[in-house]
Amino acid sequence: MMNIKKIIFSISPSILLLIYTFMLSGVNPSETPNQIVTIMIEGSVQPDQQYSYRLEPFYVPKGIGALEFEFSYEGRRQFAEMEIGVFDPDGFRGTSRFSKDTFYISKYRTTASYFPGPIIPGEWNVSLGFPTITHESGYTIHIRMIPEDDPEYYGPSNTALIVEKRWYKGDFHTHTGHSDGFGCPDTDGNRSPCQVFQTVQAAHRNGLDFVSIADHNTVSHHQDMKILQPSFPNLLLLRGQEVTTFYG
């Protein structure tokens, strides 16, 4: 059992409430959960709080690989507009303002608007901004905490772009400027490193159903691919890595 006195002196009362919620659900915040944990934050805002900001704290236990957020509120585009962002214990992780109802943050891949990086255990905050509130509005934030050893974190997505059974045409071996993918023209027509979007556009122009980008010894291109996928609904982007040594 955790040391409650130690917690009281090291974190805020609002985080204590969330830790108590973890205890009721059988999850010890000092230990890595053995399953996906979902928490819910609810609140409301009044018209006299327009043009203000609010932090909603939540506690992330160790061993979490990804956080998935779902945000909703009453009166959207009628009498309320709310913007959302996220801070981890070390600082700013991004903001999507009004552009996204759901988003995902993990070590290597995130939704556009947010920074990839380790999911640091400790106190995180959802940042809310209220530029338009003409009537009272309630909001709800669901946060799914996905452990590093859960297949949903380390495994491939189960979402199929196309379910039709047929032969599919694709390329299993392409590169970008994240390693040695060169030869794409810049705006002056000169040879330059290929950006991820240029490689993906070339695959689309050639009528491919899928393309794998496997840059040498790095996965830094994976984030760009995740962001690009929604713009290519009929082209499956397969994130890969070509491990290259002195011997091949």
N, C-alpha and C positions, 0 to 999 in steps of 0.2 A: 504494500500500500504506500502511496506517495506521502511525502512529508508536507502536510498542509501548512504548517508554520513557515516552512521555507518558501512555499509558494506565495503566501500572504505578503511576505516582505520583498518579493522579487518582481511581482507583476501587479497589474491594476485590478480593481474589483470587478470590472466588466469581464476581464479574462477569467477571473475566478468563477464567474457564473458559467462561462463556456466550459471550463474544466470540470465543473460539477456536472454539467450535461454529459460530458464524456464519461464520467464515473457512472452515471445512471445507465448509460448505454453499454457499460462493461468495457469501455476503452480507457486504458491508462495513458494519459498524455505524455508520460515519461517513457513509454514503450511504443514500438512500432506496431500499428494496427495490423491484424492479420486478414483484414478485409476492407473493402471500400467504405469510408465513413462519409455520411452526408449531414451537414449542419444547415440550419436555417436561421437567418437574421431577418427580423421584421421591425418596421418602424413607421412613423408618419411624420409629415412635415406640414406646417401651417403657412398661410399667406404671408405672415409677418416675418417668416424665415427665408423669404425669397432673397436671392443674391448672397446666400451664405453657403458655407461648406460644412460637412460633417464627416467624422471618421467613425466607422463601425469596426471595432476590433474583433479578431477571431484568433484562435490558437491552433497552430499546426504542430503536430507531434513529429518526432524524428522518423526517418524512413519513408517519407512521402515523396513520390516521384512526380506527381502532377496534381494540379488543382483545376477543377472545371467549375465555372461560374454560370449561373442563370439569374437574370435580373428582370424584374417586372414591377410596374407601379400603376396606380389608378389614374385615369384621366389623361393618358398620354395623347399628345397632340390636340387635346381639348382644353384642359385647364392646368396641365402640369408638363414640365420638361425637366428631367433629371439626367445628370451626367455621372459617369462612373469611372473610377480608376483604382489602382491597387498599389500598396506599399508593402514590402517585406521588412524584416527586422533591420536590414541595412539601408533601405531607401526605396526610391521610386522604381516600380516595375512596369508602368505604362498607364495610359488612359485611352479609352475608346469613345469618351463623351457620350453622344447619343447613337452612335453608329452600330452598336452590337447589343443584342439581348443575351447572347451566350458567348463565352470565350474560354480559352484554355491556356494554361501556363505550365511549362515543364522545363527540364534542363536543356533539351536540345531543340524543342519545337514549341512554338506558341502561336496563338492567333495574332494576326496583324494588329498593331497598336501596342503590343506588349513585348517585353524583353525575355528571351530565353535565359535560363540560368538555374543553378541549384535551388531546390525548394528548401529554404533554410528553416529549421524548426524554431518555434518561438511565436512571438506576437506579430501578426500581420494586421493590416487595416484595409478595408474597403473605403475609398474616398468618394463621397457623394457631393455633387454640386447642384444647386437649385436655382437656375436662371429664370424659370417661369413657374410660379405657384400662385394661382388665383383662387383656388379652393383647397381645403385639406386633402392631402393625397397620402395613401398608404403605400408602402413598398415592401417587397420581399426579395431576399437574396438567398439562393441555394448554392452551397459550396460542396462539391464532391472532392474528397481527398483520396487519391489513388496511390496505394503503396507501390514502392519500387519493384516488389516481387510479384505484383499482380499482372496477369497477362494483358489486361487492358492498357497497362503502361508500356510494357516492353514488346508486346505483340503487334501484329499488323491490324489495321482497321478491318472490321467485319462489314463495312458498308460497301456494297457493290455499285459501281457506276453504271454498268450494263449487265443485265442478267440473262440476256439471250445466249443460247448455246450455239456457237458457231466458231469458225476459225478466226483468230485475232492476229492482226499484223502489228509487229512492234520491234523495238531495238533494245537489246539487253545491255548494250555497252556504249555509253556516251560520256563525254567529259565537258567540263566548263572551266572558266577562269579560276575556279577554286583549286584547280591543279593545273593540268597542261592542255586545257581546251582552248586553242587559239585559232585564228583565221576568220573571225567574224568582223565585218566592216564597222568602223566607227562612223560618225556623221560626216567625216571628210573622205570616207572611202578607203581608209587605211586599215591594214590588218591589226586586229586587237584581240584581247582575251574575250571569250564568249561568255556573256552573262547568262545566268540560269534561264531567264525568260527567252533569250535568243535560241538556246538549245531546244526549249519546249516549243517555241513557235515554229522552228524548223521541223520538228516531229509532226506538228499539226498540219503544216503545209504539205507534208508528204503523205498525209492520210493515215498516219499510224493510230492504232488503238491504244497503245501503251508505249512508254519510254522509260528506261532505267538510266538514271544518272549516277555513275559510280566513280566519283573522283578519287584520286590516289590518296590513301592514308588519311582521309579527313571526312567528316560528316557536316562540315560547315555549310554545305549547300542544302541540307535537309530543310532548314528553316524557310529558305526562299521557295522550295518546292511545296511545302505545306501551304504557304500563303497563295501560291499560284494555282493550286488545284481547283478551287471554286470557279476560276475563270476558264477552265478547260473541262467542262462537264462530260465530254466524250473522249477524253484522253487521260488514261490512268498514269499518274506519275509515281514511279517506283523508286523509292529512296534506297540508294546502295552505297557501297564503298569498295574500292579495289585496293586490297592490301598488297603493297609492293615492297619487296625486300631487295637486297643486293643480288639475290639469286633468281629474281623473277617475281 
